[in-house]
């Protein structure tokens, strides 16, 4: 244990996901030795994330405005909606450059043991989007791109059940080939791109 502020910082950093006590200590001492300008930039970024980041009213992605960059881009195909768990999955799919449609961010996956049911996810918002016409265009395909693990599969199964009665809507799922049990964001661009272009029809 160190004394005072440096230990407080190590404790706070240690609570962050993916950062063990060693990593927390390394970052804390890096910041202690850093120039004021560097720590000020970090403080500024943290403050802006706390105060300025909002979520897109349409898709739920993180956004600086009411609508995110993708939802407000008229060139994006409004007939296709790719459903993902988290904003980081939007980035992962964007990196593949295989998808020109829109997204819907659920905010997680079904996980009854942790108390996450359909009402905790943005599923109602998805159904509302499908019910309304987006920009006067009917959505013709929903691509379920939840993670290839137990919770992601359970979420996909649930979504299929909710979506199968929408007339004229096809529901597809990323092709297999993604590492099972994994997180979408950890798939390399090529594998994820192939999974996207080889998606299979569920309904
Ligand atoms: Zn959006």
Boltz pocket constraint, residues with backbone or C-beta under 6 A from the ligand:
constraints:
  - pocket:
      binder: B
      contacts: [[A, 56], [A, 57], [A, 58], [A, 59], [A, 60], [A, 61], [A, 67], [A, 68], [A, 69], [A, 70], [A, 71], [A, 72], [A, 103]]
      max_distance: 6.0
